[in-house]
Each structure stands twice: as C-alpha cells, then as structure tokens.
Amino acid sequence: MPVIPTPEQGKQITDYTAGVFDGASLLYQSKGGTGYKVSGDDVAGYVVADKVYPSIGNYSIIEGIGKPLTGTLTAGTTSLTLSDVSIDSNTDVLNVMTSPLVWYNDITVTTGSITLTFDAQASDVGVKVVIR
C-alpha cells in the first residue's frame, strides 16, 4: 500500500504539485462533525447537473448549452405540450427532468412544440426539458 504523506503545517496549497482529479478520485468532507467520502463522479454530477452558474443565467452546465422549457403534467393526464418559437425539425432534446421522478413514454417534436407522453399520475409532476 502506498504511503500518503500528510501536509506539513503552514505549507501553502500552491507549494504542492498538481495531480489529476477524475471519477476515481476521492475527497473527504466534514459536515456537522461527521466525515464523508465524496467521489470525483459525485463532484462531476453536481457541477454538471445540479450546480447553477450566474454567468450563464443561473442554469446548470447542461441547461447552459441548451434552452430549458418547463411545464406541469397535471394529475390524471397523459401528455404535456411545451411550446416555443425556437422549436423546429432540427431541435434536439438534450435532457428531460421530472419532479417527482417519473418516466416518460414518448417525445414528439414538431415545429413550435414538444409533446411528452406519460402514464397518468396521481399528482401533478413538474417537467423540465432542455433543448438545443
């Protein structure tokens, strides 16, 4: 097992040699007196999908490269149509997010709108679609 040196007191972070941070990397976080391991993959998921950036309109990176459209699937219905003048036959659907998490069955893109179909839900579902 390799020996991992402990940092000397008073040594500045800039005095260390840069390494590689990837999905296999682990960070250690202490929160409320309890320690947690955080993987590089967890950090990447937070940065890409969860963290919002003011410099790109308070969107996540995924949303920053596309345009978010939001709507609500009303309880008992099976389809939701989101309309926007920028939607055409070249529009790509980058991501579909729902709250609470439910699966959609189909997406149809036509000029001016996107229609998603779902199984009927017992309560309203928030839907966000990111397009490009």
C-alpha positions, 0 to 999 in steps of 0.5 A, a space after each residue: 500500500 502506498 504511503 500518503 504523506 500528510 501536509 506539513 503545517 503552514 505549507 501553502 496549497 500552491 507549494 504542492 504539485 498538481 495531480 489529476 482529479 477524475 471519477 476515481 478520485 476521492 475527497 473527504 468532507 466534514 459536515 456537522 462533525 461527521 466525515 464523508 467520502 465524496 467521489 470525483 463522479 459525485 463532484 462531476 454530477 453536481 457541477 454538471 447537473 445540479 450546480 447553477 452558474 450566474 454567468 450563464 443565467 443561473 442554469 446548470 452546465 447542461 441547461 447552459 448549452 441548451 434552452 430549458 422549457 418547463 411545464 406541469 403534467 397535471 394529475 390524471 393526464 397523459 401528455 404535456 405540450 411545451 411550446 416555443 418559437 425556437 422549436 423546429 425539425 432540427 431541435 434536439 432534446 438534450 435532457 428531460 427532468 421530472 419532479 417527482 421522478 417519473 418516466 416518460 413514454 414518448 417525445 414528439 417534436 414538431 415545429 413550435 412544440 414538444 409533446 411528452 407522453 406519460 402514464 397518468 399520475 396521481 399528482 401533478 409532476 413538474 417537467 423540465 426539458 432542455 433543448 438545443 
